[in-house]
Amino acid sequence: MVIGSAGAFAAVALIAGAVAAPANAEQQRSTGGHSQAREAVGAAVAAARAAKKGVDWKDCPADWGFAAPIQCGWVTVPLDYAKPNGKQIKLAVDRVGNTGTKSERQGSLVYNPGGPGGSGLRFPTRVTTKNPIYAKAAKAYDFVGFDPRGVGHSTPISCIDPQEFVKAPKDDPVPDSEADKRAQRKLAKEYADGCYERSGEMLPHMTTPNTARDLDVIRAALGDKKLNYLGVSYGTYLGAVYGTLFPNHVRRMIVDSVVNPAKDNIWYQANLNQDIAFEGRWKDWQDWVAKNDATFHLGDTRAKVQQQWLKLRAEAKKSPLGGVVGPAELIGFFQSAPYYDSSWVPVAQTWSKYVAGDKQALVDAIAPDLSDTAGNAASENSNAVYTAVECADAKWPTSWQKWDKDNTRLHKDYPFMTWANAWMNLPCATWKTEQQTPVDVKTGKGLPSVLIVQSERDAATPYEGAVELHKRLKGSRLITEKDAGSHGVTGLTNPCVNDRVDTYLLTGKTDSKDVTCAPHATPKP
């Protein structure tokens, strides 16, 4: 399942007055030795080049959908940092200038929304739409977004024809038989093979460490000596890896809804842990639906709401709703409720209409739109990048027996997401290009205090991830939003969180100890 928004891996002299010194010997050991040393040199070469060149900012292409004053441009990076003079790829970046005075400006604030596979290009619209949560930060910073390598406008990768990718209904992810499992395994292998056929040249280089190196090249191209960064969801792992590889290049870093960076968690275990956390948050939402039974009429206890869910699922399995919405499509739609509190009301309302007899509203909300070729290409691309990064970042079990045993066991107690998540990740079991060893995330010399923000009941990135990262980054501060579980806390209205984020961005100061905040307001039906 996509971890993130909407959804779905030898020292030299400073080069040319370079912006970036290569990783020191300690970092080289922690991140994999010789090839990492070459990549560190390559990253310094690329950053020096980018600092010299800068970004040629222009009005954004009309079909990107970003009007002035947002500007767009390109940053060139090596496909393979071990060969900095080899093949180059282009990354799309955009920005809106700070809204305050010249003297108030503190540089650029670069954003990653997660995924892997999410585009950050919408970030400057938080300024142009006058989002009050970001008003103070916008005075001090240019807001900068980018499409990571492989995503969107940045040399996009693909694994399957996008129209095929969105076609529905898909098979029910919960298998009834060994034959069902064999069919899903065949699809997963075909998907992995399709990634190799369509995007094979890119796949070995679609790693989080490479995206972190790209981030450093973007920093240099922006003319910033040090990086100010906000990462959400998978963006927290990108930030943690960046902070490990380039500790003395960080000025301010906020990580929100944190991936557990432990090497043995990336990525197989992370997905199993998600299944457990999703079940918990699914129950939270069902409790809320039951509490608001006078509005939704879906049952006045969690058990009754769950019965309605199982009934809906069974109906869709027997005969897909509108011919296109089966159990797989229902899970895709309903999982947004445990992901984001902003989905609580719309998902419950649409379901409520269905139970009351308006079947079409649910079909309209879920069914793919085959005429939306651009949207379908973006969905397919996002899924391709998610798969490519997670498969490339770490070694995955190749034994089907292990996958089968682990997911069968988990499904008994955590049925909402387990099998759907398993099939989404199974291409990594037959991946055709090299799988790396994850970076050992830790504090390096020069790393400032990092601000960690996490809700206690997050489904996509369970709370333990924030605790683990907090332990690894010395001097970091953890803000916990108690009794809450929406994924992505910094974008919600909660003054206890918002004020501290502003203070940190504007002054670099954090509280003298970790902070627990009361939850943001529960959605009202």
Number of C-alpha atoms within 10 A of each C-alpha: 23 25 29 26 24 15 17 22 26 16 13 10 10 15 17 11 9 18 26 24 22 27 25 16 13 10 25 20 15 16 22 15 14 13 14 22 23 20 23 27 26 22 30 28 25 29 28 22 20 23 20 14 15 17 20 11 14 14 14 19 12 8 6 12 9 19 14 11 16 22 20 25 19 21 23 21 29 23 22 20 27 18 15 19 14 12 11 15 17 19 23 23 25 27 26 23 20 23 19 16 9 10 7 13 18 18 19 25 25 27 26 31 27 26 26 31 33 30 24 24 27 20 21 25 18 17 24 16 8 11 12 12 20 17 16 17 24 26 20 23 23 23 28 26 25 30 24 30 27 28 26 25 20 20 15 20 26 24 24 21 14 19 16 11 18 18 14 17 21 15 15 20 22 19 16 9 8 9 10 15 16 12 12 20 18 13 15 22 18 16 23 25 19 17 24 20 14 15 18 17 13 21 25 22 25 26 26 27 27 25 21 23 27 25 25 28 27 29 26 28 24 21 18 18 18 20 25 21 24 21 25 30 26 30 30 30 27 28 28 32 25 25 25 26 29 26 21 18 22 22 19 22 27 24 30 28 35 34 30 26 25 18 14 15 17 23 25 20 13 20 22 18 18 22 27 21 22 26 18 19 23 21 17 18 21 26 19 22 25 22 15 18 16 12 13 21 18 26 20 18 17 19 14 14 22 18 14 16 17 13 12 18 21 14 14 22 17 10 13 19 22 15 12 17 26 27 25 19 24 21 18 15 18 19 20 20 22 27 26 20 20 16 19 22 18 15 17 23 20 20 22 20 17 16 16 12 9 13 16 14 15 22 20 13 13 20 21 20 13 14 9 10 12 11 15 21 19 20 20 24 25 27 26 26 31 28 30 32 26 24 32 26 24 23 20 22 14 14 10 12 9 11 17 14 10 14 19 17 13 18 16 10 12 19 18 21 24 28 21 21 18 22 19 20 22 26 25 28 19 19 24 19 18 14 20 18 15 25 24 20 22 22 22 19 11 13 22 21 21 27 27 25 26 33 28 21 22 28 27 32 32 26 22 16 21 27 16 15 26 21 15 17 22 15 17 21 21 24 23 24 24 15 14 22 30 26 30 26 25 20 15 16 14 17 13 16 24 17 13 17 24 18 15 20 25 18 11 16 15 21 13 8 11 14 16 17 16 14 20 21 11 11 11 8 14
